[in-house]
């Protein structure tokens, strides 16, 4: 996924993913849809990487806390 740095929208829903740390290599994302996975940690969002990110949907995951932004 690192080779697709110009991606703007990504939908990785319903894949039983446990981590989305690889998204840090996509600085131009506008939208992330990661519904119905097994994701517990989204702390990568606290890093100042995704300056264009406008929409996040991590519903129906196992997230217990939100990162400070």
Contact map, one row per residue, 1 for C-alpha under 8 A:
111110000000000000000110100000000000000000000000000000000000000000000
111110000000000000000100110000000000000000000000000000000000000000000
111110000000000000000000000000000000000000000000000000000000000000000
111111100000000000000000010000000000000000000000000000000000000000000
111111100000000000000000111100000000000000000000000000000000000000000
000111110000000000000000011110000000000000000000000000000000000000000
000111111100000000000000010110000000000000000000000000000000000000000
000001111100000000000000000111100000000000000000000000000000000000000
000000111110000000000000000011110000000000000000000000000000000000000
000000111111000000000000000010111000000000000000000000000000000000000
000000001111100000000000000000011100000000000000000000000000000000000
000000000111111000000000000000011110000000000000000000000000000000000
000000000011111000000000000000001111100000000000000000000000000000000
000000000001111110000000000000000111100000000000000000000000000000000
000000000001111110000000000000000001100000000000000000000000000000000
000000000000011111000000000000000001110000000000000000000000000000000
000000000000011111110000000000000000111000000000000000000000000000000
000000000000000111110000000000000000111100000000000000000000000000000
000000000000000011111100000000000000011110000000000000000000000000000
000000000000000011111110000000000000001001000000000000000000000000000
000000000000000000111111000000000000000001010000000000000000000000000
110000000000000000111111110000000000000000000000000000000000000000000
100000000000000000011111110000000000000000000000000000000000000000000
000000000000000000001111111000000000000000010000110000000000000000000
110010000000000000000111111000000000000000000000000000000000000000000
010111100000000000000111111110000000000000000000010000000000000000000
000011000000000000000001111110000000000000000000111100000000000000000
000011110000000000000000011111000000000000000000011110000000000000000
000001111100000000000000011111110000000000000000010110000000000000000
000000011000000000000000000111110000000000000000000111100000000000000
000000011100000000000000000011111000000000000000000011110000000000000
000000001111000000000000000011111100000000000000000000111000000000000
000000000111100000000000000000111110000000000000000000011100000000000
000000000011110000000000000000011111100000000000000000001110000000000
000000000001110000000000000000001111100000000000000000001111100000000
000000000000111100000000000000000111110000000000000000000111100000000
000000000000111111000000000000000111111000000000000000000001110000000
000000000000000111100000000000000001111100000000000000000000110000000
000000000000000011110000000000000000111111000000000000000000111000000
000000000000000001100000000000000000011111000000000000000000111100000
000000000000000000100000000000000000001111110000000000000000001110000
000000000000000000011000000000000000001111111000000000000000001001100
000000000000000000000000000000000000000011111110000000000000000001100
000000000000000000001001000000000000000011111110000000000000000000000
000000000000000000000000000000000000000001111111110000000000000000101
000000000000000000000000000000000000000000111111000000000000000000111
000000000000000000000000000000000000000000111111110000000000000000001
000000000000000000000000000000000000000000001111111000000000000000000
000000000000000000000001001000000000000000001011111000000000000000000
000000000000000000000001011110000000000000001011111110000000000000000
000000000000000000000000001100000000000000000001111110000000000000000
000000000000000000000000001111000000000000000000011111000000000000000
000000000000000000000000000111100000000000000000011111110000000000000
000000000000000000000000000001100000000000000000000111110000000000000
000000000000000000000000000001110000000000000000000011111000000000000
000000000000000000000000000000111000000000000000000011111100000000000
000000000000000000000000000000011110000000000000000000111110000000000
000000000000000000000000000000001111000000000000000000011111100000000
000000000000000000000000000000000111000000000000000000001111100000000
000000000000000000000000000000000011100000000000000000000111110000000
000000000000000000000000000000000011111100000000000000000111111000000
000000000000000000000000000000000000111100000000000000000001111100000
000000000000000000000000000000000000001111000000000000000000111111000
000000000000000000000000000000000000000110000000000000000000011111000
000000000000000000000000000000000000000010000000000000000000001111100
000000000000000000000000000000000000000001100000000000000000001111110
000000000000000000000000000000000000000001101100000000000000000011111
000000000000000000000000000000000000000000000100000000000000000001111
000000000000000000000000000000000000000000001110000000000000000000111
